[in-house]
Amino acid sequence: MGSSDRLFDRQRTVHEILGGNLDVILWRQTNLTLGILMVTFAAWVVFERSGYTLLSLVSSVLLLLFAILFLWAKSAAILNRPAPPLPELYLSEETVNEVATYVRTNMNYLLSVSQDIALGKDSKLFFKVALFLWLISFIGGFTDFLTLGYTSLVIILTVPALYERYEDCIDKCVITSYRKLQELYVKFDAKIVCKVRKWVLEKKKLS
Protein backbone atom coordinates (compact mmCIF):
# COMPACT_ATOMS: atom_id res chain seq x y z
CA MET A 1 0.00 0.00 0.00
CA GLY A 2 1.53 3.28 -0.99
CA SER A 3 0.99 6.98 -0.48
CA SER A 4 -0.90 7.62 -3.75
CA ASP A 5 -4.65 7.94 -4.09
CA ARG A 6 -4.94 4.51 -5.73
CA LEU A 7 -4.60 1.06 -4.23
CA PHE A 8 -1.10 -0.43 -4.56
CA ASP A 9 0.14 2.79 -6.25
CA ARG A 10 -1.12 1.47 -9.56
CA GLN A 11 -1.13 3.71 -12.61
CA ARG A 12 -3.34 1.59 -14.85
CA THR A 13 -7.13 1.34 -14.92
CA VAL A 14 -9.06 -1.84 -14.13
CA HIS A 15 -9.74 -2.28 -17.83
CA GLU A 16 -6.01 -2.14 -18.62
CA ILE A 17 -5.13 -4.52 -15.77
CA LEU A 18 -7.61 -7.08 -17.15
CA GLY A 19 -5.85 -6.93 -20.51
CA GLY A 20 -8.25 -4.57 -22.24
CA ASN A 21 -10.26 -7.39 -23.81
CA LEU A 22 -12.47 -8.64 -20.96
CA ASP A 23 -15.36 -6.30 -21.64
CA VAL A 24 -17.86 -8.95 -20.49
CA ILE A 25 -16.56 -8.74 -16.90
CA LEU A 26 -16.77 -4.93 -16.89
CA TRP A 27 -20.28 -4.91 -18.43
CA ARG A 28 -19.06 -3.19 -21.61
CA GLN A 29 -21.21 -5.77 -23.44
CA THR A 30 -24.27 -5.58 -21.22
CA ASN A 31 -26.48 -7.96 -23.18
CA LEU A 32 -23.81 -10.67 -23.26
CA THR A 33 -23.05 -10.33 -19.54
CA LEU A 34 -26.75 -10.45 -18.65
CA GLY A 35 -27.19 -13.46 -20.92
CA ILE A 36 -24.36 -15.33 -19.17
CA LEU A 37 -25.81 -14.56 -15.74
CA MET A 38 -29.34 -15.60 -16.77
CA VAL A 39 -28.18 -18.85 -18.41
CA THR A 40 -26.00 -19.83 -15.46
CA PHE A 41 -28.80 -18.95 -13.01
CA ALA A 42 -31.26 -21.07 -15.00
CA ALA A 43 -28.76 -23.95 -15.05
CA TRP A 44 -28.24 -23.62 -11.30
CA VAL A 45 -32.00 -23.70 -10.67
CA VAL A 46 -32.39 -26.76 -12.91
CA PHE A 47 -29.65 -28.66 -11.10
CA GLU A 48 -30.79 -27.60 -7.63
CA ARG A 49 -34.53 -28.13 -8.04
CA SER A 50 -34.73 -31.06 -10.44
CA GLY A 51 -32.26 -33.31 -8.69
CA TYR A 52 -30.26 -33.74 -11.89
CA THR A 53 -26.50 -34.05 -11.73
CA LEU A 54 -24.25 -32.70 -14.47
CA LEU A 55 -23.51 -36.20 -15.77
CA SER A 56 -27.16 -37.29 -15.85
CA LEU A 57 -28.29 -34.05 -17.55
CA VAL A 58 -25.58 -34.23 -20.21
CA SER A 59 -26.39 -37.90 -20.85
CA SER A 60 -30.11 -37.17 -21.18
CA VAL A 61 -29.53 -34.25 -23.57
CA LEU A 62 -27.14 -36.31 -25.73
CA LEU A 63 -29.57 -39.24 -25.77
CA LEU A 64 -32.41 -36.96 -26.90
CA LEU A 65 -30.19 -35.31 -29.53
CA PHE A 66 -28.97 -38.60 -30.98
CA ALA A 67 -32.52 -40.01 -31.02
CA ILE A 68 -33.83 -36.98 -32.92
CA LEU A 69 -30.99 -37.07 -35.45
CA PHE A 70 -31.32 -40.83 -35.91
CA LEU A 71 -35.08 -40.67 -36.57
CA TRP A 72 -34.59 -37.63 -38.82
CA ALA A 73 -31.95 -39.44 -40.91
CA LYS A 74 -34.05 -42.63 -41.21
CA SER A 75 -37.22 -40.78 -42.16
CA ALA A 76 -35.28 -38.64 -44.66
CA ALA A 77 -33.91 -41.78 -46.33
CA ILE A 78 -37.40 -43.29 -46.58
CA LEU A 79 -39.06 -40.10 -47.86
CA ASN A 80 -36.15 -39.08 -50.13
CA ARG A 81 -35.54 -35.94 -48.12
CA PRO A 82 -32.15 -34.34 -47.33
CA ALA A 83 -30.28 -35.70 -44.31
CA PRO A 84 -29.75 -33.61 -41.16
CA PRO A 85 -27.35 -30.71 -41.92
CA LEU A 86 -24.49 -31.80 -39.67
CA PRO A 87 -21.04 -30.22 -39.99
CA GLU A 88 -18.08 -32.50 -40.63
CA LEU A 89 -16.98 -33.91 -37.28
CA TYR A 90 -13.23 -34.10 -37.70
CA LEU A 91 -10.17 -33.08 -35.67
CA SER A 92 -7.13 -32.17 -37.70
CA GLU A 93 -3.69 -33.35 -36.67
CA GLU A 94 -2.59 -29.71 -36.30
CA THR A 95 -5.38 -28.95 -33.83
CA VAL A 96 -4.63 -32.05 -31.77
CA ASN A 97 -0.93 -31.19 -31.67
CA GLU A 98 -1.64 -27.61 -30.56
CA VAL A 99 -3.93 -28.78 -27.76
CA ALA A 100 -1.45 -31.46 -26.68
CA THR A 101 1.41 -28.94 -26.61
CA TYR A 102 -0.65 -26.48 -24.56
CA VAL A 103 -1.70 -29.16 -22.07
CA ARG A 104 1.84 -30.57 -21.81
CA THR A 105 3.39 -27.13 -21.20
CA ASN A 106 0.93 -26.18 -18.48
CA MET A 107 1.06 -29.61 -16.83
CA ASN A 108 4.86 -29.52 -16.73
CA TYR A 109 4.74 -26.05 -15.17
CA LEU A 110 2.19 -27.24 -12.59
CA LEU A 111 4.29 -30.32 -11.78
CA SER A 112 7.44 -28.21 -11.46
CA VAL A 113 5.73 -25.81 -9.05
CA SER A 114 4.29 -28.74 -7.08
CA GLN A 115 7.75 -30.28 -6.79
CA ASP A 116 9.24 -27.00 -5.52
CA ILE A 117 6.50 -26.77 -2.90
CA ALA A 118 6.89 -30.41 -1.81
CA LEU A 119 10.68 -30.08 -1.48
CA GLY A 120 10.43 -26.83 0.48
CA LYS A 121 12.17 -24.68 -2.15
CA ASP A 122 9.55 -21.93 -2.08
CA SER A 123 8.16 -21.30 1.41
CA LYS A 124 6.05 -18.30 0.41
CA LEU A 125 4.34 -20.22 -2.35
CA PHE A 126 3.75 -23.13 0.02
CA PHE A 127 1.91 -20.94 2.53
CA LYS A 128 -0.08 -19.27 -0.25
CA VAL A 129 -1.17 -22.62 -1.68
CA ALA A 130 -1.89 -24.02 1.79
CA LEU A 131 -4.02 -20.97 2.66
CA PHE A 132 -5.85 -21.18 -0.67
CA LEU A 133 -6.59 -24.89 -0.28
CA TRP A 134 -7.71 -24.40 3.33
CA LEU A 135 -10.00 -21.59 2.23
CA ILE A 136 -11.53 -23.78 -0.48
CA SER A 137 -12.00 -26.60 2.04
CA PHE A 138 -13.58 -24.21 4.56
CA ILE A 139 -15.99 -22.71 2.02
CA GLY A 140 -16.75 -26.15 0.59
CA GLY A 141 -18.01 -27.23 4.00
CA PHE A 142 -20.89 -24.74 3.70
CA THR A 143 -21.92 -25.27 0.08
CA ASP A 144 -21.70 -27.66 -2.85
CA PHE A 145 -19.52 -27.33 -5.94
CA LEU A 146 -22.34 -26.15 -8.20
CA THR A 147 -23.42 -23.32 -5.88
CA LEU A 148 -19.79 -22.35 -5.31
CA GLY A 149 -19.18 -22.18 -9.06
CA TYR A 150 -22.29 -20.06 -9.65
CA THR A 151 -21.43 -17.73 -6.76
CA SER A 152 -17.87 -17.36 -8.05
CA LEU A 153 -19.16 -16.45 -11.51
CA VAL A 154 -21.52 -13.83 -10.05
CA ILE A 155 -18.62 -12.32 -8.07
CA ILE A 156 -16.39 -12.26 -11.16
CA LEU A 157 -19.11 -10.54 -13.21
CA THR A 158 -20.09 -7.96 -10.57
CA VAL A 159 -17.17 -7.02 -8.29
CA PRO A 160 -14.77 -5.68 -10.99
CA ALA A 161 -17.57 -3.69 -12.63
CA LEU A 162 -18.71 -2.19 -9.33
CA TYR A 163 -15.12 -1.40 -8.39
CA GLU A 164 -14.49 0.33 -11.73
CA ARG A 165 -17.65 2.40 -11.31
CA TYR A 166 -16.96 3.46 -7.70
CA GLU A 167 -13.17 3.23 -7.90
CA ASP A 168 -12.33 6.60 -6.33
CA CYS A 169 -14.66 6.12 -3.37
CA ILE A 170 -13.51 2.54 -2.70
CA ASP A 171 -9.81 3.45 -2.98
CA LYS A 172 -10.26 6.35 -0.60
CA CYS A 173 -12.10 4.25 2.00
CA VAL A 174 -9.64 1.34 1.82
CA ILE A 175 -6.56 3.58 2.02
CA THR A 176 -8.04 5.50 4.95
CA SER A 177 -8.87 2.25 6.76
CA TYR A 178 -5.39 0.89 6.05
CA ARG A 179 -3.73 3.98 7.50
CA LYS A 180 -5.89 3.77 10.62
CA LEU A 181 -4.92 0.12 11.04
CA GLN A 182 -1.27 1.11 10.70
CA GLU A 183 -1.73 3.69 13.46
CA LEU A 184 -3.42 1.12 15.70
CA TYR A 185 -0.62 -1.37 15.04
CA VAL A 186 2.03 1.21 15.96
CA LYS A 187 0.21 1.94 19.22
CA PHE A 188 -0.23 -1.77 19.95
CA ASP A 189 3.44 -2.41 19.21
CA ALA A 190 4.52 0.42 21.49
CA LYS A 191 2.25 -0.54 24.40
CA ILE A 192 2.08 -4.33 24.30
CA VAL A 193 4.74 -5.86 22.06
CA CYS A 194 7.59 -3.76 23.43
CA LYS A 195 6.64 -4.64 27.00
CA VAL A 196 6.51 -8.33 26.14
CA ARG A 197 9.95 -8.12 24.51
CA LYS A 198 11.40 -6.40 27.56
CA TRP A 199 9.86 -9.01 29.84
CA VAL A 200 11.30 -11.84 27.74
CA LEU A 201 14.75 -10.22 27.74
CA GLU A 202 14.61 -9.77 31.50
CA LYS A 203 13.65 -13.43 31.96
CA LYS A 204 16.57 -14.50 29.80
CA LYS A 205 19.00 -12.36 31.81
CA LEU A 206 17.74 -13.76 35.09
CA SER A 207 18.05 -17.34 33.84
ROPA-136196 format. One line per 5 residues: their letters; for each residue x, y, z of N, C-alpha, C. Coordinates in nm, 3 decimals. Each point is the difference from the previous one (the first is absolute). Example, Ala and Ser with C-alpha at 12.3 -4.5 7.8 and 13.67 -1.06 7.14 Angstrom:
AS> 1.319:-0.569:0.780:-0.089:0.119:0.000:0.090:0.120:0.000; -0.035:0.105:-0.072:0.082:0.119:0.006:-0.077:0.109:0.073
end
This chain:
MGSSD> 0.085:-0.119:0.000:-0.085:0.119:0.000:0.088:0.123:0.000; -0.023:0.089:-0.090:0.088:0.116:-0.009:-0.068:0.128:0.043; 0.063:0.111:-0.035:-0.049:0.131:0.043:-0.086:0.067:-0.105; -0.022:-0.063:-0.117:-0.081:0.060:-0.105:-0.148:-0.015:0.034; -0.083:0.054:-0.090:-0.144:-0.007:0.022:-0.061:-0.127:-0.055
RLFDR> 0.081:-0.090:-0.055:-0.049:-0.126:-0.054:0.061:-0.117:0.077; -0.076:-0.109:0.005:0.049:-0.119:0.068:0.127:-0.052:-0.067; 0.098:-0.037:0.080:0.125:-0.060:-0.046:0.078:0.091:-0.094; -0.027:0.133:0.009:0.073:0.098:-0.084:-0.011:-0.030:-0.149; -0.105:-0.064:-0.042:-0.010:-0.038:-0.140:-0.029:0.122:-0.086
QRTVH> 0.048:-0.005:-0.123:-0.020:0.107:-0.096:-0.100:-0.037:-0.108; -0.033:-0.129:-0.010:-0.088:-0.046:-0.106:-0.145:-0.013:0.050; -0.093:0.006:-0.092:-0.141:-0.018:0.035:-0.031:-0.149:0.013; -0.119:-0.029:0.054:-0.043:-0.140:0.012:-0.008:-0.066:-0.137; -0.048:0.075:-0.098:-0.012:-0.053:-0.135:0.137:-0.039:-0.057
EILGG> 0.101:0.082:0.025:0.135:-0.029:-0.047:0.061:-0.118:0.074; -0.027:-0.009:0.131:0.054:-0.111:0.080:-0.057:-0.132:-0.049; -0.126:-0.002:-0.041:-0.065:-0.122:-0.048:0.038:-0.032:-0.144; 0.091:0.077:-0.058:0.047:-0.030:-0.134:-0.068:0.079:-0.109; -0.104:0.075:0.035:-0.068:0.082:-0.099:-0.097:-0.073:-0.089
NLDVI> -0.015:-0.132:0.021:-0.089:-0.077:-0.089:-0.104:-0.080:0.076; -0.017:0.027:0.129:-0.100:-0.072:0.080:-0.118:0.093:0.027; -0.060:0.047:-0.109:-0.111:0.094:0.014:-0.123:-0.064:0.064; -0.011:-0.133:-0.009:-0.116:-0.068:0.060:0.002:0.019:0.151; 0.118:-0.011:0.062:0.010:0.013:0.146:-0.035:0.141:0.044
LWRQT> 0.037:0.100:-0.079:-0.023:0.140:0.036:-0.132:0.054:-0.055; -0.085:-0.089:-0.050:-0.134:0.037:-0.049:0.008:0.099:-0.116; 0.108:-0.009:-0.081:0.006:0.082:-0.121:-0.091:-0.059:-0.107; -0.028:-0.131:0.012:-0.096:-0.068:-0.088:-0.115:-0.048:0.089; -0.087:0.091:0.033:-0.104:-0.024:0.100:-0.088:-0.120:-0.033
NLTLG> -0.044:-0.009:-0.124:-0.089:-0.109:-0.039:0.067:-0.136:0.018; 0.128:-0.009:-0.038:0.072:-0.126:0.012:0.019:-0.038:0.147; 0.037:0.098:0.082:0.020:-0.026:0.143:-0.130:-0.044:0.067; -0.109:0.071:-0.031:-0.131:-0.039:0.053:-0.040:-0.138:-0.047; 0.029:-0.030:-0.126:-0.033:-0.133:-0.054:0.075:-0.110:0.074
ILMVT> 0.129:0.022:0.028:0.079:-0.099:0.073:-0.056:-0.022:0.140; -0.034:0.111:0.068:-0.055:-0.012:0.135:-0.135:-0.073:-0.001; -0.085:0.031:-0.096:-0.133:-0.062:-0.006:0.011:-0.149:-0.033; 0.089:-0.035:-0.094:0.016:-0.141:-0.037:0.057:-0.080:0.116; 0.101:0.054:0.066:0.060:-0.072:0.113:-0.098:-0.010:0.117
FAAWV> -0.081:0.105:0.021:-0.101:-0.007:0.107:-0.104:-0.106:-0.032; -0.044:-0.004:-0.126:-0.098:-0.102:-0.041:0.058:-0.140:0.017; 0.128:-0.017:-0.038:0.064:-0.131:0.016:0.010:-0.038:0.147; 0.032:0.098:0.083:0.010:-0.027:0.145:-0.135:-0.042:0.057; -0.107:0.069:-0.041:-0.134:-0.035:0.047:-0.038:-0.140:-0.045
VFERS> 0.031:-0.033:-0.127:-0.032:-0.133:-0.052:0.070:-0.109:0.081; 0.128:0.020:0.026:0.076:-0.101:0.074:-0.048:-0.010:0.145; -0.028:0.115:0.061:-0.038:0.001:0.141:-0.140:-0.055:0.023; -0.093:0.036:-0.087:-0.141:-0.034:0.023:-0.041:-0.134:-0.061; 0.064:-0.038:-0.110:-0.043:-0.121:-0.069:0.065:-0.126:0.053
GYTLL> 0.110:0.017:0.072:0.072:-0.116:0.050:0.095:-0.060:-0.101; 0.011:0.063:-0.118:0.094:-0.046:-0.101:0.142:0.029:0.046; 0.091:-0.089:-0.041:0.143:0.029:0.011:0.050:0.039:-0.139; 0.121:0.054:-0.006:0.054:0.042:-0.129:0.011:-0.119:-0.096; 0.046:-0.114:0.052:0.017:-0.117:-0.086:-0.134:-0.050:-0.053
SLVSS> -0.100:-0.008:0.088:-0.131:-0.051:-0.043:-0.067:0.096:-0.098; 0.015:0.131:0.020:-0.061:0.097:-0.092:0.066:-0.006:-0.137; 0.134:-0.004:-0.002:0.071:-0.008:-0.127:-0.036:-0.129:-0.074; -0.008:-0.111:0.072:-0.037:-0.127:-0.062:-0.140:0.005:-0.058; -0.094:0.059:0.074:-0.138:0.009:-0.049:-0.010:0.087:-0.124
VLLLL> 0.071:0.115:0.001:-0.003:0.090:-0.116:0.061:-0.068:-0.122; 0.114:-0.069:0.018:0.064:-0.069:-0.112:-0.088:-0.113:-0.053; -0.065:-0.073:0.092:-0.090:-0.107:-0.043:-0.115:0.055:-0.084; -0.060:0.110:0.045:-0.109:0.063:-0.074:0.048:0.050:-0.136; 0.120:0.061:-0.003:0.054:0.054:-0.124:0.028:-0.111:-0.101
FAILF> 0.063:-0.107:0.047:0.031:-0.111:-0.091:-0.128:-0.068:-0.051; -0.100:-0.012:0.088:-0.127:-0.061:-0.041:-0.068:0.082:-0.109; -0.001:0.133:0.019:-0.062:0.088:-0.100:0.073:-0.009:-0.134; 0.133:0.006:0.005:0.078:-0.006:-0.124:-0.015:-0.136:-0.069; -0.004:-0.107:0.080:-0.014:-0.133:-0.057:-0.134:-0.014:-0.072
LWAKS> -0.108:0.040:0.067:-0.134:-0.010:-0.061:-0.011:0.092:-0.121; 0.063:0.119:0.008:-0.003:0.093:-0.112:0.070:-0.062:-0.122; 0.119:-0.059:0.023:0.075:-0.060:-0.110:-0.076:-0.117:-0.062; -0.060:-0.086:0.083:-0.074:-0.116:-0.051:-0.123:0.042:-0.079; -0.075:0.097:0.055:-0.119:0.046:-0.071:0.037:0.072:-0.129
AAILN> 0.113:0.073:0.000:0.044:0.069:-0.121:0.037:-0.100:-0.109; 0.063:-0.112:0.041:0.037:-0.102:-0.099:-0.123:-0.066:-0.060; -0.104:-0.021:0.083:-0.122:-0.064:-0.048:-0.079:0.094:-0.091; -0.006:0.129:0.036:-0.081:0.096:-0.073:0.080:0.076:-0.107; 0.125:-0.041:-0.022:0.086:0.067:-0.098:0.018:0.149:0.030
RPAPP> 0.018:0.028:0.125:0.025:0.137:0.046:0.148:0.015:0.035; 0.049:0.126:0.008:0.142:0.019:0.036:0.026:-0.043:0.145; 0.121:-0.050:0.023:0.040:-0.043:0.134:0.021:0.120:0.091; 0.007:-0.023:0.131:0.025:0.112:0.093:0.127:0.076:-0.036; -0.004:0.133:0.002:0.117:0.081:-0.042:0.107:0.004:0.110
LPELY> 0.073:-0.107:0.014:0.106:-0.006:0.101:0.133:0.044:-0.059; 0.077:0.079:0.074:0.135:0.035:-0.047:0.091:-0.123:0.006; 0.110:0.006:-0.070:0.095:-0.111:0.000:0.068:-0.009:0.137; -0.017:-0.113:0.065:0.059:-0.019:0.133:0.138:-0.061:-0.016; 0.100:0.088:0.002:0.137:-0.046:-0.028:0.098:0.090:0.073
LSEET> 0.100:-0.061:0.065:0.108:0.073:0.065:0.126:-0.015:-0.083; 0.056:0.112:-0.042:0.122:-0.006:-0.078:0.120:-0.031:0.089; 0.103:-0.053:-0.062:0.121:-0.034:0.076:0.063:0.127:0.059; -0.009:0.111:-0.071:0.056:0.126:0.049:-0.070:0.046:0.127; -0.133:-0.011:0.001:-0.076:0.041:0.119:0.034:-0.087:0.119
VNEVA> 0.007:-0.131:-0.022:0.034:-0.092:0.109:0.139:0.029:0.055; 0.096:0.027:-0.089:0.135:0.030:0.044:0.007:0.130:0.080; -0.076:0.101:-0.042:-0.002:0.127:0.073:-0.058:-0.019:0.140; -0.110:-0.074:0.009:-0.061:-0.024:0.131:0.093:-0.082:0.089; 0.064:-0.103:-0.058:0.091:-0.083:0.077:0.119:0.080:0.050
TYVRT> 0.054:0.088:-0.084:0.113:0.084:0.041:-0.040:0.095:0.112; -0.118:0.059:-0.012:-0.048:0.092:0.105:-0.018:-0.073:0.132; -0.065:-0.117:-0.005:-0.022:-0.078:0.122:0.132:-0.046:0.061; 0.093:-0.047:-0.085:0.129:-0.048:0.050:0.079:0.113:0.067; 0.001:0.118:-0.062:0.075:0.113:0.056:-0.054:0.040:0.136
NMNYL> -0.132:0.012:0.010:-0.060:0.043:0.126:0.011:-0.109:0.107; -0.013:-0.125:-0.039:0.015:-0.109:0.097:0.143:-0.008:0.053; 0.098:0.018:-0.088:0.139:-0.001:0.045:0.029:0.116:0.095; -0.058:0.116:-0.029:0.017:0.115:0.090:-0.064:-0.029:0.136; -0.121:-0.057:-0.002:-0.070:-0.033:0.124:0.078:-0.104:0.081
LSVSQ> 0.055:-0.101:-0.068:0.077:-0.103:0.068:0.130:0.056:0.057; 0.062:0.092:-0.074:0.123:0.063:0.049:-0.025:0.082:0.125; -0.110:0.078:-0.002:-0.036:0.080:0.118:-0.034:-0.090:0.117; -0.074:-0.109:-0.026:-0.036:-0.094:0.106:0.124:-0.064:0.061; 0.099:-0.031:-0.083:0.123:-0.059:0.051:0.076:0.100:0.088
DIALG> 0.006:0.125:-0.043:0.067:0.103:0.082:-0.067:0.016:0.135; -0.134:-0.006:0.000:-0.073:0.013:0.127:0.027:-0.121:0.089; -0.006:-0.120:-0.059:0.018:-0.123:0.079:0.140:-0.010:0.058; 0.101:0.052:-0.072:0.138:-0.009:0.047:0.041:0.121:0.083; -0.094:0.090:0.027:0.028:0.114:0.086:0.087:0.106:-0.063
KDSKL> 0.002:0.011:-0.133:0.085:0.098:-0.067:-0.062:0.139:-0.003; -0.131:0.007:0.015:-0.069:0.129:-0.005:-0.099:0.007:0.116; 0.044:0.054:0.112:-0.084:0.002:0.121:-0.121:0.091:-0.017; 0.022:0.116:-0.064:-0.112:0.093:-0.019:-0.111:-0.063:-0.083; 0.040:-0.065:-0.108:-0.100:-0.064:-0.085:-0.071:-0.112:0.074
FFKVA> 0.073:-0.072:0.085:-0.061:-0.107:0.078:-0.112:0.055:0.089; 0.029:0.108:0.072:-0.101:0.056:0.090:-0.117:0.059:-0.078; 0.028:0.056:-0.117:-0.110:0.052:-0.083:-0.091:-0.112:-0.046; 0.061:-0.109:-0.050:-0.079:-0.114:-0.047:-0.075:-0.064:0.115; 0.068:-0.015:0.115:-0.065:-0.061:0.117:-0.120:0.085:0.045
LFLWL> 0.017:0.131:0.003:-0.110:0.089:0.039:-0.114:-0.009:-0.100; 0.033:-0.004:-0.128:-0.102:-0.008:-0.105:-0.078:-0.131:0.010; 0.070:-0.110:0.019:-0.066:-0.130:0.010:-0.085:-0.009:0.127; 0.052:0.057:0.110:-0.079:0.001:0.124:-0.126:0.083:-0.018; 0.013:0.112:-0.070:-0.116:0.086:-0.022:-0.105:-0.071:-0.084
ISFIG> 0.045:-0.072:-0.104:-0.093:-0.076:-0.083:-0.069:-0.109:0.084; 0.078:-0.068:0.083:-0.056:-0.105:0.085:-0.101:0.058:0.099; 0.032:0.116:0.055:-0.089:0.065:0.098:-0.131:0.042:-0.066; 0.011:0.064:-0.116:-0.121:0.044:-0.072:-0.080:-0.121:-0.049; 0.072:-0.104:-0.045:-0.068:-0.119:-0.049:-0.082:-0.071:0.105
GFTDF> 0.033:0.024:0.128:-0.077:-0.061:0.108:-0.138:0.062:0.016; -0.022:0.118:-0.060:-0.128:0.069:0.014:-0.086:-0.006:-0.126; 0.058:-0.046:-0.111:-0.075:-0.001:-0.125:0.049:-0.112:-0.089; -0.071:-0.025:-0.109:0.044:-0.102:-0.095:0.075:0.066:-0.115; 0.058:-0.084:-0.087:0.085:0.051:-0.107:-0.078:0.085:-0.099
LTLGY> -0.123:-0.040:-0.030:-0.081:0.073:-0.097:-0.032:0.141:0.049; -0.044:0.011:0.126:-0.032:0.131:0.057:0.125:0.085:0.011; 0.112:-0.061:0.037:0.126:0.073:0.009:0.042:0.054:-0.136; -0.016:-0.082:-0.104:0.035:0.045:-0.135:-0.088:0.115:-0.046; -0.131:-0.011:0.027:-0.092:0.108:-0.040:0.030:0.128:0.077
TSLVI> 0.024:-0.012:0.131:0.032:0.117:0.081:0.129:0.065:-0.047; 0.100:-0.081:-0.033:0.127:0.053:-0.049:-0.020:0.077:-0.130; -0.083:-0.055:-0.089:-0.026:0.069:-0.127:-0.070:0.134:0.023; -0.096:0.002:0.092:-0.070:0.126:0.031:0.098:0.103:0.055; 0.091:-0.044:0.086:0.101:0.092:0.057:0.090:0.054:-0.110
ILTVP> 0.044:-0.089:-0.091:0.089:0.041:-0.108:-0.068:0.102:-0.092; -0.131:-0.017:-0.021:-0.073:0.087:-0.092:-0.058:0.125:0.066; 0.016:0.015:0.131:-0.056:0.118:0.067:0.105:0.084:0.072; 0.091:-0.065:0.074:0.096:0.075:0.082:0.090:0.091:-0.083; 0.066:-0.049:-0.108:0.084:0.092:-0.079:-0.077:0.117:-0.059
ALYER> -0.123:-0.026:-0.046:-0.080:0.108:-0.059:-0.038:0.104:0.104; -0.041:-0.047:0.118:-0.035:0.093:0.108:0.122:0.079:0.046; 0.116:-0.069:0.006:0.121:0.069:0.042:0.040:0.107:-0.102; -0.012:-0.032:-0.130:0.035:0.098:-0.102:-0.093:0.121:0.007; -0.127:-0.024:0.031:-0.096:0.110:0.004:0.021:0.090:0.122
YEDCI> 0.031:-0.060:0.116:0.017:0.076:0.123:0.146:-0.004:0.048; 0.091:0.001:-0.097:0.142:-0.020:0.029:0.055:0.104:0.097; -0.027:0.127:-0.024:0.056:0.106:0.084:-0.047:-0.011:0.145; -0.129:-0.026:0.016:-0.057:-0.011:0.135:0.057:-0.122:0.073; 0.007:-0.113:-0.069:0.051:-0.123:0.063:0.147:0.015:0.037
DKCVI> 0.081:0.056:-0.092:0.142:0.020:0.027:0.020:0.090:0.122; -0.078:0.106:0.005:0.013:0.094:0.111:-0.034:-0.067:0.134; -0.109:-0.077:0.002:-0.041:-0.066:0.124:0.103:-0.105:0.044; 0.047:-0.081:-0.096:0.096:-0.105:0.034:0.132:0.058:0.048; 0.049:0.105:-0.068:0.127:0.061:0.040:-0.013:0.065:0.137
TSYRK> -0.113:0.067:0.024:-0.022:0.060:0.132:-0.005:-0.107:0.108; -0.070:-0.108:-0.025:-0.008:-0.110:0.098:0.138:-0.062:0.023; 0.077:-0.015:-0.107:0.133:-0.059:0.013:0.091:0.088:0.086; -0.008:0.130:-0.020:0.083:0.091:0.079:-0.041:-0.001:0.147; -0.130:-0.011:0.026:-0.045:-0.009:0.139:0.048:-0.129:0.065
LQELY> -0.003:-0.110:-0.077:0.052:-0.126:0.054:0.149:0.009:0.028; 0.073:0.071:-0.086:0.143:0.019:0.024:0.022:0.077:0.130; -0.081:0.104:0.022:0.013:0.077:0.124:-0.031:-0.086:0.122; -0.104:-0.082:-0.010:-0.034:-0.089:0.112:0.110:-0.101:0.025; 0.062:-0.051:-0.107:0.108:-0.097:0.016:0.120:0.065:0.068
VKFDA> 0.032:0.123:-0.039:0.113:0.070:0.063:-0.025:0.018:0.150; -0.124:0.039:0.034:-0.033:0.016:0.142:0.006:-0.134:0.073; -0.054:-0.104:-0.062:0.004:-0.133:0.062:0.143:-0.048:0.018; 0.084:0.025:-0.100:0.140:-0.041:0.008:0.072:0.074:0.112; -0.032:0.129:0.014:0.068:0.080:0.102:-0.046:-0.039:0.142
KIVCK> -0.128:-0.031:0.015:-0.053:-0.026:0.134:0.011:-0.145:0.043; -0.021:-0.092:-0.089:-0.007:-0.142:0.036:0.126:-0.076:-0.042; 0.030:0.005:-0.129:0.110:-0.082:-0.053:0.132:0.037:0.063; 0.026:0.129:0.014:0.127:0.044:0.060:0.012:-0.047:0.145; -0.110:0.005:0.073:0.003:-0.046:0.139:0.026:-0.151:0.007
VRKWV> -0.062:-0.073:-0.091:0.023:-0.145:-0.002:0.147:-0.031:-0.033; 0.056:0.073:-0.095:0.141:-0.021:-0.035:0.091:0.029:0.119; -0.027:0.110:0.069:0.081:0.033:0.117:-0.011:-0.107:0.108; -0.122:-0.051:0.019:-0.021:-0.103:0.101:0.074:-0.129:-0.036; -0.003:-0.034:-0.128:0.073:-0.120:-0.046:0.149:0.017:0.018
LEKKK> 0.053:0.119:-0.033:0.143:0.026:0.015:0.042:-0.007:0.148; -0.086:0.056:0.084:0.030:-0.004:0.144:0.002:-0.143:0.051; -0.095:-0.082:-0.047:-0.003:-0.141:0.042:0.125:-0.073:-0.046; 0.045:0.031:-0.119:0.122:-0.065:-0.051:0.123:0.040:0.081; 0.006:0.129:0.039:0.114:0.045:0.081:0.001:-0.066:0.136
LS> -0.119:-0.014:0.060:-0.008:-0.060:0.132:0.035:-0.150:-0.001; -0.032:-0.065:-0.113:0.028:-0.143:-0.011:0.145:-0.024:-0.038
end
